Amino acid sequence: MLTKPFDTPKPPAQAGRDIIMPTPDLVLNATCQPYCGAIRARLYGPAGAPLIVVLGGISAGRYLCEDRRGWWSGIVGKGRVIDTTAFQVLGMDYLPGDAQAGTCPDIHPADQAAALDMVLQRLGITRVFALVGLSYGALVALSFAIASPDKAGRLALFGGAHRPLVMAAARRKIQRRIVRLAAKLGDAEAGLALARQLSMTTYRSADEFDARFACDPDAAGNYLEARGQAFAQIMSPARFCALSRSIDQHWIDPKKLSMPLYLSACEQDEICPPSLMHELAEKAPAAHAVHVFRSAYGHDSFLKDTAVMTAFLSTTLEGPDK
C-alpha cells in the first residue's frame, strides 16, 4: 500500500484547473532569445497537499486523467497510485505551443524545466514531492533537478536518461529529414505521418507485432499508417522537429543529482534500454537499483502496462519527503 506523506485528512480532490501564463522572463538556451508564447499547465488535487509533477512523451500534455484527453488515467486519479485525493498533481504542455506551430524555435529540455519552475513560482510551491518523468518527460525532470536541486524531492524515471542513445538519435534525425523532404515537396503533414510510422517501429517491440499481425503482415502496415495519420492531427511538423531535436540536445552530468532517483527500464525498449538506465544509476550518487521488466510494448510500456507502472510507483512514492 502507498503510504501517504501526511496524516491529517484532506478535502476531496477538485477538478483540474488550468494555469495559463505568459513567459516574459523565459530566455531559450539555444538562441538566447525570449520565448514568445504562453505556458499551459493543469493542476489536480487538494490545495496544500504534496505536489507530484507528471511529465510524459512529446505528444503528452497537461491533461492527465480527465475524459478522453487524459493520457495517464490508469495511473493518475482518485484511488490510483498517483491519487488526486491525496496529492496535488501537475501536468504541463511542452513548449513550443500551438501559436508557434508554423516556425518553431529550438527548444532544450532545460527550457521546459524553466517553464515548469515558472509555474511552480506562480503556485507558490517551493518543493516538489516527486517528479515522475516518462520518455521525454524524464529528460525534463532531470533538467529540472539539475537546475533546481532544492526543489526536487525525488525522481521516478522511465524511458529517458542523462544522455540519448546514439542509435535512437540517428533514427530521429532520419525522421526529421523525412519531414523536411516532404515539406519541400509540398506535403509536410504526410512526411510527419510517415516519420511517426517509423518511430512506432521503435516504440513497440517485434514480439508485439509478431503476436498481433503474424497471420496478416499487411495489417501491421495498416496499423502504422493509422497511427501516423492520427499523430499528424495533433502535432504540427515544425513542432515535432523542434521536440525531436530537443531530445538529442539533452545531456546532463548525473554526478550533480543529489536527490533520490528511482529508475525503471523495459528490456524491449529501443529508445532507452536498461543499459542506459544502469549507466545513469551508476553515476548518480543517490540512485536506487534499476527496476527492469519485460514487456512486448517496449518504450510504450509506460502507457500500456498499467500494472507494472503502478507497482513501480507504489514503491517510489512511499514514505515522506526527506
C-alpha positions as CSV (number, residue, x, y, z in Angstrom):
1,M,0.0,0.0,0.0
2,L,1.1,3.5,-0.7
3,T,1.9,5.4,2.5
4,K,0.6,9.0,2.3
5,P,3.2,11.6,3.2
6,F,0.8,13.3,5.7
7,D,-1.6,12.1,8.3
8,T,-4.3,14.8,8.5
9,P,-7.4,14.3,6.3
10,K,-7.7,16.4,3.2
11,P,-10.8,17.6,1.4
12,P,-11.8,15.7,-1.8
13,A,-9.8,16.3,-4.9
14,Q,-11.0,19.1,-7.1
15,A,-11.4,19.0,-10.8
16,G,-8.3,20.0,-12.7
17,R,-7.8,23.7,-13.3
18,D,-5.7,25.3,-16.0
19,I,-2.8,27.6,-15.3
20,I,-2.0,29.7,-18.4
21,M,0.7,32.3,-18.1
22,P,2.9,34.5,-20.3
23,T,6.7,34.0,-20.5
24,P,8.3,37.4,-20.4
25,D,11.3,36.1,-18.5
26,L,11.9,32.8,-20.3
27,V,15.1,33.0,-22.4
28,L,15.7,30.0,-24.6
29,N,19.0,28.2,-24.2
30,A,19.8,27.7,-27.9
31,T,19.1,31.2,-29.2
32,C,19.4,33.3,-26.1
33,Q,16.1,34.9,-27.2
34,P,13.0,35.4,-25.2
35,Y,10.3,32.7,-25.8
36,C,7.2,34.3,-27.3
37,G,4.2,32.2,-26.1
38,A,2.3,31.0,-23.1
39,I,2.9,28.2,-20.6
40,R,0.0,25.9,-20.1
41,A,-0.3,23.6,-17.2
42,R,-3.1,21.9,-15.3
43,L,-3.3,21.2,-11.5
44,Y,-5.3,18.5,-9.8
45,G,-5.9,17.6,-6.2
46,P,-6.5,19.3,-2.9
47,A,-4.7,22.6,-2.1
48,G,-1.9,22.2,0.4
49,A,-1.2,18.5,-0.4
50,P,2.3,17.5,-1.5
51,L,2.8,18.0,-5.2
52,I,3.7,15.4,-7.8
53,V,4.7,16.6,-11.3
54,V,3.9,14.1,-14.1
55,L,5.6,14.6,-17.5
56,G,5.1,12.3,-20.4
57,G,6.3,11.9,-24.0
58,I,6.4,14.6,-26.7
59,S,2.7,14.0,-27.5
60,A,1.6,14.2,-23.9
61,G,0.2,17.3,-22.3
62,R,-1.4,18.8,-19.3
63,Y,-4.5,16.6,-19.2
64,L,-3.5,13.6,-17.1
65,C,-6.8,12.0,-16.1
66,E,-9.8,13.7,-17.5
67,D,-12.2,12.2,-20.0
68,R,-10.6,11.2,-23.3
69,R,-7.9,13.8,-23.1
70,G,-6.3,12.3,-20.0
71,W,-3.3,10.3,-21.3
72,W,-2.4,8.6,-18.0
73,S,-5.8,8.0,-16.4
74,G,-4.8,4.4,-15.4
75,I,-2.2,5.9,-13.1
76,V,-3.4,9.3,-12.1
77,G,-6.8,9.9,-10.5
78,K,-9.0,9.2,-7.5
79,G,-7.9,5.8,-6.0
80,R,-5.0,5.4,-8.4
81,V,-1.4,5.1,-7.4
82,I,-1.0,8.8,-8.0
83,D,-4.1,9.6,-6.0
84,T,-5.6,13.0,-6.7
85,T,-7.4,12.9,-3.3
86,A,-4.0,12.7,-1.5
87,F,-1.7,14.7,-3.8
88,Q,-1.7,17.8,-5.9
89,V,-0.7,16.6,-9.4
90,L,0.6,18.9,-12.1
91,G,0.8,18.3,-15.8
92,M,2.2,20.6,-18.4
93,D,2.1,21.2,-22.2
94,Y,5.5,21.3,-23.7
95,L,6.9,24.3,-25.4
96,P,6.5,25.3,-28.2
97,G,2.8,25.6,-28.1
98,D,0.2,25.9,-30.9
99,A,1.0,29.5,-31.5
100,Q,4.5,28.5,-32.7
101,A,3.2,25.7,-34.9
102,G,4.5,27.3,-38.1
103,T,8.1,28.2,-37.3
104,C,9.2,26.6,-34.0
105,P,12.3,27.8,-32.1
106,D,14.9,25.4,-30.9
107,I,13.8,24.1,-27.5
108,H,16.0,22.4,-24.9
109,P,14.7,20.2,-22.1
110,A,16.2,22.8,-19.8
111,D,13.8,25.3,-21.3
112,Q,10.9,23.0,-20.4
113,A,12.3,22.8,-16.9
114,A,12.5,26.6,-16.7
115,A,8.9,26.8,-17.8
116,L,7.9,24.3,-15.1
117,D,9.7,26.4,-12.5
118,M,7.8,29.4,-13.5
119,V,4.5,27.6,-13.0
120,L,5.7,26.4,-9.5
121,Q,6.6,30.0,-8.6
122,R,3.1,31.1,-9.7
123,L,1.6,28.5,-7.5
124,G,3.9,29.4,-4.6
125,I,5.3,25.9,-4.4
126,T,8.9,25.8,-3.2
127,R,9.4,22.0,-3.2
128,V,8.0,19.1,-5.3
129,F,7.4,15.9,-3.5
130,A,8.2,13.9,-6.7
131,L,8.8,14.4,-10.4
132,V,7.6,11.5,-12.5
133,G,9.3,11.6,-15.9
134,L,8.5,9.3,-18.8
135,S,10.3,9.3,-22.1
136,Y,10.8,13.0,-23.0
137,G,9.4,13.9,-19.6
138,A,12.4,12.1,-17.9
139,L,14.7,14.5,-19.7
140,V,12.7,17.5,-18.5
141,A,12.6,16.1,-14.9
142,L,16.4,15.5,-14.9
143,S,17.0,19.0,-16.3
144,F,14.8,20.5,-13.5
145,A,16.6,18.5,-10.9
146,I,20.0,19.9,-12.2
147,A,18.7,23.5,-12.3
148,S,16.7,23.4,-9.1
149,P,18.0,20.6,-6.8
150,D,16.5,22.1,-3.7
151,K,13.0,21.9,-5.3
152,A,13.1,18.3,-6.3
153,G,12.3,15.8,-3.6
154,R,12.7,12.6,-5.7
155,L,12.7,11.5,-9.3
156,A,10.9,8.5,-10.8
157,L,12.0,7.9,-14.3
158,F,11.3,5.6,-17.2
159,G,12.4,5.8,-20.8
160,G,14.8,8.7,-20.5
161,A,18.3,9.0,-19.0
162,H,21.2,11.5,-18.8
163,R,22.0,11.3,-22.5
164,P,20.4,10.0,-25.7
165,L,21.1,6.6,-27.0
166,V,23.2,7.2,-30.2
167,M,21.2,4.8,-32.4
168,A,17.9,6.3,-31.3
169,A,19.2,9.8,-32.0
170,A,20.3,8.7,-35.5
171,R,16.8,7.4,-36.2
172,R,15.2,10.6,-35.0
173,K,17.5,12.5,-37.4
174,I,16.2,10.3,-40.3
175,Q,12.6,11.1,-39.2
176,R,13.3,14.9,-39.3
177,R,14.8,14.5,-42.7
178,I,11.6,12.8,-43.9
179,V,9.5,15.7,-42.6
180,R,11.7,18.3,-44.3
181,L,11.9,16.4,-47.6
182,A,8.1,16.1,-47.6
183,A,7.8,19.8,-46.8
184,K,9.9,20.7,-49.8
185,L,7.6,18.5,-51.9
186,G,4.6,20.5,-50.5
187,D,3.2,18.0,-48.0
188,A,4.9,18.2,-44.7
189,E,1.9,16.6,-42.9
190,A,2.4,13.4,-45.0
191,G,6.1,13.4,-44.1
192,L,5.2,13.8,-40.4
193,A,2.8,10.8,-40.6
194,L,5.5,8.7,-42.3
195,A,8.1,9.7,-39.7
196,R,5.7,8.7,-37.0
197,Q,5.2,5.3,-38.6
198,L,9.0,4.8,-38.5
199,S,9.1,5.9,-34.8
200,M,6.3,3.5,-33.9
201,T,8.5,0.6,-35.0
202,T,10.9,1.5,-32.2
203,Y,8.3,2.4,-29.6
204,R,6.9,-1.1,-29.8
205,S,8.7,-4.5,-30.0
206,A,9.0,-7.1,-32.7
207,D,7.4,-9.6,-30.3
208,E,4.2,-7.5,-30.1
209,F,4.0,-7.2,-33.9
210,D,4.5,-10.9,-34.3
211,A,1.8,-11.7,-31.8
212,R,-0.7,-9.3,-33.3
213,F,0.0,-9.5,-37.0
214,A,1.6,-12.8,-37.8
215,C,-1.4,-14.1,-39.7
216,D,-1.7,-10.8,-41.7
217,P,1.5,-8.9,-42.1
218,D,-0.2,-6.2,-44.2
219,A,-2.3,-5.4,-41.2
220,A,0.9,-4.2,-39.4
221,G,1.5,-1.6,-42.2
222,N,-2.2,-0.5,-42.0
223,Y,-1.9,-0.1,-38.2
224,L,1.3,2.0,-38.6
225,E,-0.4,4.1,-41.2
226,A,-3.4,4.8,-39.0
227,R,-1.1,5.8,-36.1
228,G,0.9,8.1,-38.3
229,Q,-2.2,9.9,-39.6
230,A,-3.6,10.2,-36.1
231,F,-0.3,11.8,-34.9
232,A,-0.4,14.3,-37.7
233,Q,-3.7,15.5,-36.5
234,I,-2.4,16.5,-33.1
235,M,1.2,17.6,-33.9
236,S,2.5,20.2,-36.4
237,P,5.6,19.2,-38.5
238,A,7.6,22.1,-37.1
239,R,6.7,21.4,-33.5
240,F,7.6,17.7,-34.0
241,C,11.0,18.6,-35.4
242,A,11.7,21.1,-32.5
243,L,10.8,18.5,-29.9
244,S,12.7,15.7,-31.7
245,R,15.8,17.9,-31.8
246,S,15.3,18.7,-28.2
247,I,15.7,15.1,-27.2
248,D,19.1,14.9,-29.0
249,Q,20.4,18.0,-27.3
250,H,19.9,16.6,-23.8
251,W,23.0,15.8,-21.9
252,I,23.4,16.2,-18.1
253,D,26.0,15.2,-15.5
254,P,24.5,12.5,-13.3
255,K,27.0,13.3,-10.5
256,K,25.2,16.5,-9.9
257,L,21.9,14.8,-9.0
258,S,21.8,14.8,-5.2
259,M,18.2,13.6,-4.7
260,P,16.9,10.0,-4.7
261,L,16.4,8.5,-8.2
262,Y,14.1,5.6,-8.8
263,L,14.6,4.2,-12.3
264,S,12.6,1.7,-14.3
265,A,13.5,0.2,-17.7
266,C,12.0,-2.3,-20.2
267,E,14.2,-4.9,-21.7
268,Q,12.5,-4.4,-25.1
269,D,12.9,-0.6,-25.1
270,E,14.9,0.5,-28.1
271,I,14.8,4.2,-27.2
272,C,16.2,4.0,-23.7
273,P,17.3,0.4,-22.9
274,P,18.2,-0.9,-19.4
275,S,21.9,-0.4,-20.2
276,L,21.5,3.3,-20.4
277,M,19.5,3.5,-17.2
278,H,22.1,1.3,-15.4
279,E,24.7,3.8,-16.6
280,L,22.7,6.7,-15.1
281,A,22.3,4.7,-11.8
282,E,26.0,4.0,-11.6
283,K,26.9,7.7,-11.9
284,A,24.1,9.3,-9.8
285,P,25.0,9.5,-6.1
286,A,21.5,8.7,-4.7
287,A,20.1,6.3,-7.4
288,H,18.3,3.2,-6.4
289,A,18.7,-0.1,-8.3
290,V,17.1,-0.1,-11.7
291,H,13.8,-1.9,-11.8
292,V,13.9,-3.9,-15.1
293,F,10.9,-5.7,-16.6
294,R,9.9,-7.3,-19.8
295,S,7.0,-6.0,-22.0
296,A,6.1,-6.5,-25.6
297,Y,5.1,-2.8,-25.6
298,G,8.7,-1.7,-25.3
299,H,9.1,2.0,-24.9
300,D,5.4,2.4,-24.8
301,S,5.0,0.1,-21.8
302,F,4.6,3.1,-19.5
303,L,1.4,3.8,-21.4
304,K,0.2,0.3,-21.8
305,D,1.4,-1.8,-18.8
306,T,-0.5,-0.1,-16.1
307,A,0.1,-2.8,-13.5
308,V,3.9,-2.6,-14.0
309,M,3.9,1.2,-13.6
310,T,1.6,1.0,-10.6
311,A,3.9,-1.4,-8.8
312,F,7.0,0.7,-9.6
313,L,5.4,4.0,-8.4
314,S,3.9,2.4,-5.3
315,T,7.4,1.8,-4.0
316,T,8.8,5.0,-5.4
317,L,6.2,7.3,-3.8
318,E,6.2,5.5,-0.4
319,G,7.1,7.5,2.6
320,P,7.6,11.2,3.4
321,D,9.7,13.7,1.7
322,K,13.2,13.9,3.2
